[in-house]
Amino acid sequence: MPKIGTVTLNGATAVIEATTTVTAAGRSFLTVQAPGGTLVGVGCVSARTPGTSYGVEGVACDTSPVAR
C-alpha cells in the first residue's frame, strides 16, 4: 500500500519532500486538501532527485495543504 501524507505549499518556493522511494520516472499524485491563500492553480512536482527527494510547488501566494 502506498504511503500518503501531506505537504503545505508556502506560496513562494518549492517544498522539498524527503523520501527514498522517489524515482526518475515515478509518478506523484497531488490533491489540494483545502484552499489556502490565493488559490489560482494546482501544486505540481517541480523536481525529482531519485532515492532522495522531490519538490512540490504551487503558484505565488498559494498556501494550500496538498495530499501526496
Jmol script that loads the backbone (N, CA, C; Angstrom):
load data "model"
ATOM      1  N   MET A   1       0.843  -1.172   0.000  1.00  0.00           N
ATOM      2  CA  MET A   1       0.000   0.000   0.000  1.00  0.00           C
ATOM      3  C   MET A   1       0.888   1.234   0.000  1.00  0.00           C
ATOM      4  N   PRO A   2       0.692   2.151  -0.932  1.00  0.00           N
ATOM      5  CA  PRO A   2       1.487   3.381  -0.960  1.00  0.00           C
ATOM      6  C   PRO A   2       1.242   4.223   0.286  1.00  0.00           C
ATOM      7  N   LYS A   3       2.236   4.962   0.664  1.00  0.00           N
ATOM      8  CA  LYS A   3       2.135   5.850   1.814  1.00  0.00           C
ATOM      9  C   LYS A   3       1.628   7.215   1.343  1.00  0.00           C
ATOM     10  N   ILE A   4       0.631   7.761   2.059  1.00  0.00           N
ATOM     11  CA  ILE A   4       0.066   9.055   1.707  1.00  0.00           C
ATOM     12  C   ILE A   4       0.262  10.004   2.876  1.00  0.00           C
ATOM     13  N   GLY A   5       0.645  11.219   2.571  1.00  0.00           N
ATOM     14  CA  GLY A   5       0.831  12.250   3.581  1.00  0.00           C
ATOM     15  C   GLY A   5       0.459  13.586   2.982  1.00  0.00           C
ATOM     16  N   THR A   6       0.846  14.671   3.645  1.00  0.00           N
ATOM     17  CA  THR A   6       0.562  15.994   3.109  1.00  0.00           C
ATOM     18  C   THR A   6       1.790  16.886   3.199  1.00  0.00           C
ATOM     19  N   VAL A   7       1.832  17.859   2.328  1.00  0.00           N
ATOM     20  CA  VAL A   7       2.794  18.956   2.396  1.00  0.00           C
ATOM     21  C   VAL A   7       1.967  20.227   2.293  1.00  0.00           C
ATOM     22  N   THR A   8       2.463  21.320   2.834  1.00  0.00           N
ATOM     23  CA  THR A   8       1.758  22.594   2.743  1.00  0.00           C
ATOM     24  C   THR A   8       2.570  23.548   1.878  1.00  0.00           C
ATOM     25  N   LEU A   9       1.962  24.004   0.801  1.00  0.00           N
ATOM     26  CA  LEU A   9       2.629  24.955  -0.082  1.00  0.00           C
ATOM     27  C   LEU A   9       2.926  26.222   0.696  1.00  0.00           C
ATOM     28  N   ASN A  10       4.043  26.881   0.374  1.00  0.00           N
ATOM     29  CA  ASN A  10       4.412  28.096   1.114  1.00  0.00           C
ATOM     30  C   ASN A  10       4.198  29.380   0.313  1.00  0.00           C
ATOM     31  N   GLY A  11       3.692  29.278  -0.893  1.00  0.00           N
ATOM     32  CA  GLY A  11       3.391  30.461  -1.684  1.00  0.00           C
ATOM     33  C   GLY A  11       4.598  31.152  -2.279  1.00  0.00           C
ATOM     34  N   ALA A  12       5.775  30.562  -2.128  1.00  0.00           N
ATOM     35  CA  ALA A  12       6.984  31.232  -2.617  1.00  0.00           C
ATOM     36  C   ALA A  12       7.923  30.285  -3.347  1.00  0.00           C
ATOM     37  N   THR A  13       8.309  29.189  -2.724  1.00  0.00           N
ATOM     38  CA  THR A  13       9.302  28.279  -3.295  1.00  0.00           C
ATOM     39  C   THR A  13       8.806  26.845  -3.208  1.00  0.00           C
ATOM     40  N   ALA A  14       9.523  25.956  -3.866  1.00  0.00           N
ATOM     41  CA  ALA A  14       9.178  24.540  -3.791  1.00  0.00           C
ATOM     42  C   ALA A  14       9.359  24.032  -2.367  1.00  0.00           C
ATOM     43  N   VAL A  15       8.443  23.172  -1.931  1.00  0.00           N
ATOM     44  CA  VAL A  15       8.558  22.492  -0.643  1.00  0.00           C
ATOM     45  C   VAL A  15       9.196  21.145  -0.939  1.00  0.00           C
ATOM     46  N   ILE A  16      10.337  20.872  -0.332  1.00  0.00           N
ATOM     47  CA  ILE A  16      11.076  19.636  -0.602  1.00  0.00           C
ATOM     48  C   ILE A  16      10.599  18.535   0.326  1.00  0.00           C
ATOM     49  N   GLU A  17      10.233  17.418  -0.258  1.00  0.00           N
ATOM     50  CA  GLU A  17       9.755  16.245   0.475  1.00  0.00           C
ATOM     51  C   GLU A  17      10.826  15.164   0.378  1.00  0.00           C
ATOM     52  N   ALA A  18      11.454  14.849   1.507  1.00  0.00           N
ATOM     53  CA  ALA A  18      12.497  13.821   1.527  1.00  0.00           C
ATOM     54  C   ALA A  18      11.857  12.442   1.534  1.00  0.00           C
ATOM     55  N   THR A  19      12.297  11.579   0.629  1.00  0.00           N
ATOM     56  CA  THR A  19      11.823  10.203   0.567  1.00  0.00           C
ATOM     57  C   THR A  19      12.780   9.367  -0.272  1.00  0.00           C
ATOM     58  N   THR A  20      13.032   8.167   0.166  1.00  0.00           N
ATOM     59  CA  THR A  20      13.919   7.279  -0.595  1.00  0.00           C
ATOM     60  C   THR A  20      13.165   6.535  -1.690  1.00  0.00           C
ATOM     61  N   THR A  21      11.843   6.687  -1.766  1.00  0.00           N
ATOM     62  CA  THR A  21      11.060   5.926  -2.733  1.00  0.00           C
ATOM     63  C   THR A  21      10.864   6.624  -4.077  1.00  0.00           C
ATOM     64  N   VAL A  22      11.294   7.883  -4.193  1.00  0.00           N
ATOM     65  CA  VAL A  22      11.106   8.600  -5.452  1.00  0.00           C
ATOM     66  C   VAL A  22      12.075   8.069  -6.514  1.00  0.00           C
ATOM     67  N   THR A  23      11.560   7.951  -7.743  1.00  0.00           N
ATOM     68  CA  THR A  23      12.391   7.515  -8.863  1.00  0.00           C
ATOM     69  C   THR A  23      12.311   8.557  -9.973  1.00  0.00           C
ATOM     70  N   ALA A  24      13.205   8.473 -10.920  1.00  0.00           N
ATOM     71  CA  ALA A  24      13.238   9.443 -12.022  1.00  0.00           C
ATOM     72  C   ALA A  24      11.976   9.372 -12.873  1.00  0.00           C
ATOM     73  N   ALA A  25      11.404   8.191 -13.030  1.00  0.00           N
ATOM     74  CA  ALA A  25      10.218   8.025 -13.877  1.00  0.00           C
ATOM     75  C   ALA A  25       8.948   7.804 -13.066  1.00  0.00           C
ATOM     76  N   GLY A  26       9.024   7.867 -11.729  1.00  0.00           N
ATOM     77  CA  GLY A  26       7.864   7.627 -10.878  1.00  0.00           C
ATOM     78  C   GLY A  26       6.813   8.717 -11.022  1.00  0.00           C
ATOM     79  N   ARG A  27       5.607   8.387 -10.614  1.00  0.00           N
ATOM     80  CA  ARG A  27       4.512   9.353 -10.679  1.00  0.00           C
ATOM     81  C   ARG A  27       4.103   9.756  -9.277  1.00  0.00           C
ATOM     82  N   SER A  28       3.796  11.016  -9.110  1.00  0.00           N
ATOM     83  CA  SER A  28       3.321  11.549  -7.841  1.00  0.00           C
ATOM     84  C   SER A  28       1.951  12.155  -8.089  1.00  0.00           C
ATOM     85  N   PHE A  29       0.998  11.770  -7.272  1.00  0.00           N
ATOM     86  CA  PHE A  29      -0.363  12.279  -7.402  1.00  0.00           C
ATOM     87  C   PHE A  29      -0.599  13.295  -6.292  1.00  0.00           C
ATOM     88  N   LEU A  30      -0.979  14.503  -6.665  1.00  0.00           N
ATOM     89  CA  LEU A  30      -1.176  15.594  -5.713  1.00  0.00           C
ATOM     90  C   LEU A  30      -2.625  16.050  -5.762  1.00  0.00           C
ATOM     91  N   THR A  31      -3.213  16.306  -4.594  1.00  0.00           N
ATOM     92  CA  THR A  31      -4.593  16.769  -4.495  1.00  0.00           C
ATOM     93  C   THR A  31      -4.682  17.840  -3.432  1.00  0.00           C
ATOM     94  N   VAL A  32      -5.197  19.019  -3.772  1.00  0.00           N
ATOM     95  CA  VAL A  32      -5.386  20.091  -2.794  1.00  0.00           C
ATOM     96  C   VAL A  32      -6.415  19.614  -1.772  1.00  0.00           C
ATOM     97  N   GLN A  33      -6.084  19.735  -0.489  1.00  0.00           N
ATOM     98  CA  GLN A  33      -6.964  19.281   0.580  1.00  0.00           C
ATOM     99  C   GLN A  33      -7.898  20.378   1.073  1.00  0.00           C
ATOM    100  N   ALA A  34      -7.443  21.602   1.074  1.00  0.00           N
ATOM    101  CA  ALA A  34      -8.243  22.759   1.479  1.00  0.00           C
ATOM    102  C   ALA A  34      -7.589  23.992   0.884  1.00  0.00           C
ATOM    103  N   PRO A  35      -8.342  24.825   0.174  1.00  0.00           N
ATOM    104  CA  PRO A  35      -7.735  26.017  -0.420  1.00  0.00           C
ATOM    105  C   PRO A  35      -7.089  26.908   0.640  1.00  0.00           C
ATOM    106  N   GLY A  36      -5.921  27.438   0.316  1.00  0.00           N
ATOM    107  CA  GLY A  36      -5.226  28.338   1.225  1.00  0.00           C
ATOM    108  C   GLY A  36      -4.612  29.494   0.467  1.00  0.00           C
ATOM    109  N   GLY A  37      -4.637  30.683   1.047  1.00  0.00           N
ATOM    110  CA  GLY A  37      -4.061  31.846   0.370  1.00  0.00           C
ATOM    111  C   GLY A  37      -4.846  32.164  -0.883  1.00  0.00           C
ATOM    112  N   THR A  38      -4.153  32.553  -1.934  1.00  0.00           N
ATOM    113  CA  THR A  38      -4.775  32.859  -3.216  1.00  0.00           C
ATOM    114  C   THR A  38      -4.622  31.645  -4.107  1.00  0.00           C
ATOM    115  N   LEU A  39      -5.640  30.840  -4.163  1.00  0.00           N
ATOM    116  CA  LEU A  39      -5.593  29.602  -4.929  1.00  0.00           C
ATOM    117  C   LEU A  39      -5.921  29.886  -6.383  1.00  0.00           C
ATOM    118  N   VAL A  40      -4.925  29.801  -7.262  1.00  0.00           N
ATOM    119  CA  VAL A  40      -5.156  30.053  -8.683  1.00  0.00           C
ATOM    120  C   VAL A  40      -4.573  28.948  -9.549  1.00  0.00           C
ATOM    121  N   GLY A  41      -4.096  27.905  -8.957  1.00  0.00           N
ATOM    122  CA  GLY A  41      -3.501  26.824  -9.726  1.00  0.00           C
ATOM    123  C   GLY A  41      -3.494  25.540  -8.921  1.00  0.00           C
ATOM    124  N   VAL A  42      -2.737  24.603  -9.384  1.00  0.00           N
ATOM    125  CA  VAL A  42      -2.626  23.313  -8.732  1.00  0.00           C
ATOM    126  C   VAL A  42      -1.156  23.054  -8.454  1.00  0.00           C
ATOM    127  N   GLY A  43      -0.858  22.488  -7.289  1.00  0.00           N
ATOM    128  CA  GLY A  43       0.525  22.130  -6.987  1.00  0.00           C
ATOM    129  C   GLY A  43       1.061  21.131  -7.996  1.00  0.00           C
ATOM    130  N   CYS A  44       2.357  21.184  -8.227  1.00  0.00           N
ATOM    131  CA  CYS A  44       2.965  20.250  -9.172  1.00  0.00           C
ATOM    132  C   CYS A  44       4.325  19.798  -8.646  1.00  0.00           C
ATOM    133  N   VAL A  45       4.793  18.674  -9.138  1.00  0.00           N
ATOM    134  CA  VAL A  45       6.133  18.204  -8.802  1.00  0.00           C
ATOM    135  C   VAL A  45       7.105  19.046  -9.612  1.00  0.00           C
ATOM    136  N   SER A  46       7.988  19.769  -8.917  1.00  0.00           N
ATOM    137  CA  SER A  46       8.879  20.697  -9.612  1.00  0.00           C
ATOM    138  C   SER A  46      10.269  20.128  -9.857  1.00  0.00           C
ATOM    139  N   ALA A  47      10.643  19.095  -9.125  1.00  0.00           N
ATOM    140  CA  ALA A  47      11.969  18.498  -9.302  1.00  0.00           C
ATOM    141  C   ALA A  47      11.984  17.126  -8.649  1.00  0.00           C
ATOM    142  N   ARG A  48      12.814  16.243  -9.155  1.00  0.00           N
ATOM    143  CA  ARG A  48      12.989  14.914  -8.556  1.00  0.00           C
ATOM    144  C   ARG A  48      14.479  14.619  -8.425  1.00  0.00           C
ATOM    145  N   THR A  49      14.861  14.071  -7.286  1.00  0.00           N
ATOM    146  CA  THR A  49      16.200  13.543  -7.094  1.00  0.00           C
ATOM    147  C   THR A  49      16.006  12.089  -6.687  1.00  0.00           C
ATOM    148  N   PRO A  50      16.184  11.142  -7.631  1.00  0.00           N
ATOM    149  CA  PRO A  50      15.905   9.739  -7.345  1.00  0.00           C
ATOM    150  C   PRO A  50      16.572   9.247  -6.052  1.00  0.00           C
ATOM    151  N   GLY A  51      15.770   8.551  -5.231  1.00  0.00           N
ATOM    152  CA  GLY A  51      16.266   7.984  -3.992  1.00  0.00           C
ATOM    153  C   GLY A  51      16.471   8.981  -2.872  1.00  0.00           C
ATOM    154  N   THR A  52      16.162  10.269  -3.110  1.00  0.00           N
ATOM    155  CA  THR A  52      16.437  11.303  -2.120  1.00  0.00           C
ATOM    156  C   THR A  52      15.224  12.171  -1.797  1.00  0.00           C
ATOM    157  N   SER A  53      14.658  12.858  -2.817  1.00  0.00           N
ATOM    158  CA  SER A  53      13.577  13.807  -2.544  1.00  0.00           C
ATOM    159  C   SER A  53      12.901  14.251  -3.836  1.00  0.00           C
ATOM    160  N   TYR A  54      11.799  14.966  -3.651  1.00  0.00           N
ATOM    161  CA  TYR A  54      11.159  15.666  -4.758  1.00  0.00           C
ATOM    162  C   TYR A  54      10.584  16.969  -4.221  1.00  0.00           C
ATOM    163  N   GLY A  55      10.351  17.922  -5.118  1.00  0.00           N
ATOM    164  CA  GLY A  55       9.802  19.213  -4.726  1.00  0.00           C
ATOM    165  C   GLY A  55       8.361  19.335  -5.172  1.00  0.00           C
ATOM    166  N   VAL A  56       7.551  19.996  -4.354  1.00  0.00           N
ATOM    167  CA  VAL A  56       6.165  20.290  -4.707  1.00  0.00           C
ATOM    168  C   VAL A  56       6.032  21.805  -4.693  1.00  0.00           C
ATOM    169  N   GLU A  57       5.494  22.355  -5.774  1.00  0.00           N
ATOM    170  CA  GLU A  57       5.436  23.805  -5.895  1.00  0.00           C
ATOM    171  C   GLU A  57       4.067  24.237  -6.406  1.00  0.00           C
ATOM    172  N   GLY A  58       3.583  25.365  -5.899  1.00  0.00           N
ATOM    173  CA  GLY A  58       2.344  25.958  -6.360  1.00  0.00           C
ATOM    174  C   GLY A  58       2.633  27.324  -6.941  1.00  0.00           C
ATOM    175  N   VAL A  59       1.612  28.121  -7.045  1.00  0.00           N
ATOM    176  CA  VAL A  59       1.770  29.481  -7.561  1.00  0.00           C
ATOM    177  C   VAL A  59       1.981  30.449  -6.401  1.00  0.00           C
ATOM    178  N   ALA A  60       2.402  31.677  -6.710  1.00  0.00           N
ATOM    179  CA  ALA A  60       2.631  32.692  -5.686  1.00  0.00           C
ATOM    180  C   ALA A  60       1.385  32.862  -4.833  1.00  0.00           C
ATOM    181  N   CYS A  61       1.577  32.945  -3.529  1.00  0.00           N
ATOM    182  CA  CYS A  61       0.530  33.189  -2.531  1.00  0.00           C
ATOM    183  C   CYS A  61      -0.333  31.964  -2.233  1.00  0.00           C
ATOM    184  N   ASP A  62      -0.110  30.820  -2.869  1.00  0.00           N
ATOM    185  CA  ASP A  62      -0.883  29.611  -2.583  1.00  0.00           C
ATOM    186  C   ASP A  62      -0.265  28.904  -1.381  1.00  0.00           C
ATOM    187  N   THR A  63      -1.023  28.761  -0.315  1.00  0.00           N
ATOM    188  CA  THR A  63      -0.541  28.111   0.906  1.00  0.00           C
ATOM    189  C   THR A  63      -1.418  26.897   1.249  1.00  0.00           C
ATOM    190  N   SER A  64      -1.934  26.231   0.239  1.00  0.00           N
ATOM    191  CA  SER A  64      -2.829  25.092   0.441  1.00  0.00           C
ATOM    192  C   SER A  64      -2.091  23.860   0.927  1.00  0.00           C
ATOM    193  N   PRO A  65      -2.718  23.072   1.825  1.00  0.00           N
ATOM    194  CA  PRO A  65      -2.177  21.743   2.115  1.00  0.00           C
ATOM    195  C   PRO A  65      -2.497  20.820   0.942  1.00  0.00           C
ATOM    196  N   VAL A  66      -1.528  19.995   0.560  1.00  0.00           N
ATOM    197  CA  VAL A  66      -1.676  19.124  -0.600  1.00  0.00           C
ATOM    198  C   VAL A  66      -1.361  17.688  -0.185  1.00  0.00           C
ATOM    199  N   ALA A  67      -2.285  16.768  -0.484  1.00  0.00           N
ATOM    200  CA  ALA A  67      -2.021  15.344  -0.245  1.00  0.00           C
ATOM    201  C   ALA A  67      -1.050  14.870  -1.290  1.00  0.00           C
ATOM    202  N   ARG A  68      -0.129  14.032  -0.877  1.00  0.00           N
ATOM    203  CA  ARG A  68       0.858  13.496  -1.797  1.00  0.00           C
ATOM    204  C   ARG A  68       1.063  12.025  -1.520  1.00  0.00           C
TER     205      ARG A  68
END
end "model"
wireframe off; spacefill off
backbone 0.3
color backbone group
